[in-house]
Amino acid sequence: MHNRFIVAAWSALVLALPASARAQNTASGSSAPIISTSARGEVKVSPDRASITLSVQSRAASATDAASENARKQTAVIAALRALAIPDSQIATQNYTMTPETRYEKDGQAPHVVSYLVTNSLSVELTDISKVGKVIDATLNAGANVVSSIDFFASRASQLYLQALSAAVANARAEAEAMARAGGGRLGPLIEVTNNDGGWSPPAPRGIRTMSMAAAAETPIMAGPESITASVTGRWVFVPDP
């Protein structure tokens, strides 16, 4: 899949004075007008990775029977994933629980166990997002009965963040230059530029949450574009025209 990106920006101007500049003490003790701007850069990219969390839930009157049935179905689910050429390194057990289910027959009496619920959850990482629908269909047909999340993300997100950061700085400077011209001067040296995001961090997965009890003939899944953004604040010296 070819990644594509579009750079866009929204900026909020933060003026040190209503007249777009103010006097501020410098390190030497002299005062100089300052122009401050904040701006944002954005890169849009098509996700090329997916993570699916699915489970097998089994209920039986005894703990042994519930665990045995669950193990049989989950083994079939893993076999179905391997048949789709998904390596074991991309399949991991995320959670395993066995919960006794109790019932109160009469008020005042202690509850008694009527059944056991076993849940075995798998996380499946996909490097080919065209397989998402096939994975859902194959695992549900093999015995999975819960699909709790499908998350999409871009493998090049950290590199693309640097592009968004560069765009944010360029936008901040462009806004500052426009302010300087409008204020009757020009933009002087850069004093500082601050990353308002505090550095790169992976965006929250953009996912789908669902519960499925039966597979459709073919499950359509559309990933859609992902936005990667950066925000900066810059401060420049304002140089008035003579």
Buried (B, 14 or more C-beta within 10 A) or exposed (E): EEBEBEBBBEBEBEBBBEEBBBEBEEEEEEEBBBBBBBBBBBBBBBBBBBBBBBBBBBBBEEBEBBBBBBBEBBEBBBEBBEEBEBEEEEBEEEEEEBEEEEEEEEEEEEEEEEBBBBBBBBBBBBEBBEBBBBBBBBBBEBBBBBBBBBBBBBEBBEBBBEBBBBBBBBBBBBBBBBBBEEBEBBBBEBBEBEBEBEEBEEBEBBBBEEEBEEBEEEBEBEBEBBBBBBBBBBBBBBBEEE
